[in-house]
Amino acid sequence: VSSDIVGMTYGSLFDATQTMALPTGDGNTEVQVVSWYDNENSYTSQMVRTIKYFGKLLNK
């Protein structure tokens, strides 16, 4: 895990260097997307975002 993501408040960080698009042979394309996240901090940040969202709904 890269130290670049420690403390990040986003849900995850998209890694374009690890993401691949491959043809499946039947005319479709399969895409493998890679993202990095700091499990504890990202989870907490998402919970805070969710609580704020529902708080705004209750205050309307």
C-alpha positions as CSV (number, residue, x, y, z in Angstrom):
1,V,0.0,0.0,0.0
2,S,1.3,3.4,-1.0
3,S,1.9,5.9,1.8
4,D,0.4,8.5,-0.6
5,I,-3.1,7.5,0.4
6,V,-2.7,7.4,4.2
7,G,-5.0,10.0,5.7
8,M,-7.0,10.4,2.4
9,T,-10.6,11.4,3.0
10,Y,-11.9,10.3,-0.4
11,G,-13.6,6.9,-0.7
12,S,-10.7,5.7,-2.9
13,L,-8.0,6.9,-5.3
14,F,-8.3,5.8,-8.9
15,D,-5.0,4.3,-10.2
16,A,-4.8,4.7,-14.0
17,T,-1.5,2.9,-14.2
18,Q,-3.0,-0.4,-12.9
19,T,-6.3,-0.2,-14.8
20,M,-6.7,-2.4,-17.9
21,A,-9.3,-2.8,-20.7
22,L,-9.2,-6.1,-22.5
23,P,-11.3,-7.5,-25.3
24,T,-13.3,-10.6,-24.3
25,G,-13.4,-12.1,-27.8
26,D,-17.2,-11.7,-28.2
27,G,-17.0,-8.0,-29.2
28,N,-17.2,-6.7,-25.7
29,T,-14.5,-5.2,-23.5
30,E,-13.8,-6.1,-19.9
31,V,-12.4,-3.4,-17.7
32,Q,-10.4,-4.0,-14.5
33,V,-10.4,-0.9,-12.4
34,V,-7.9,-0.5,-9.5
35,S,-8.2,2.0,-6.7
36,W,-6.4,2.5,-3.4
37,Y,-7.9,3.4,0.0
38,D,-6.9,3.8,3.6
39,N,-9.5,1.5,5.1
40,E,-10.0,3.1,8.6
41,N,-9.8,6.8,7.6
42,S,-11.8,6.3,4.4
43,Y,-14.5,4.4,6.2
44,T,-14.8,7.1,8.9
45,S,-14.8,9.9,6.3
46,Q,-17.7,8.1,4.4
47,M,-19.6,7.7,7.6
48,V,-19.2,11.4,8.5
49,R,-20.4,12.3,5.0
50,T,-23.4,10.1,5.3
51,I,-24.4,11.5,8.7
52,K,-24.1,15.0,7.4
53,Y,-26.3,14.1,4.4
54,F,-29.0,12.6,6.6
55,G,-28.7,15.5,9.0
56,K,-29.5,18.0,6.2
57,L,-32.5,15.9,5.2
58,L,-33.9,16.0,8.7
59,N,-33.4,19.8,8.9
60,K,-35.5,20.4,5.8
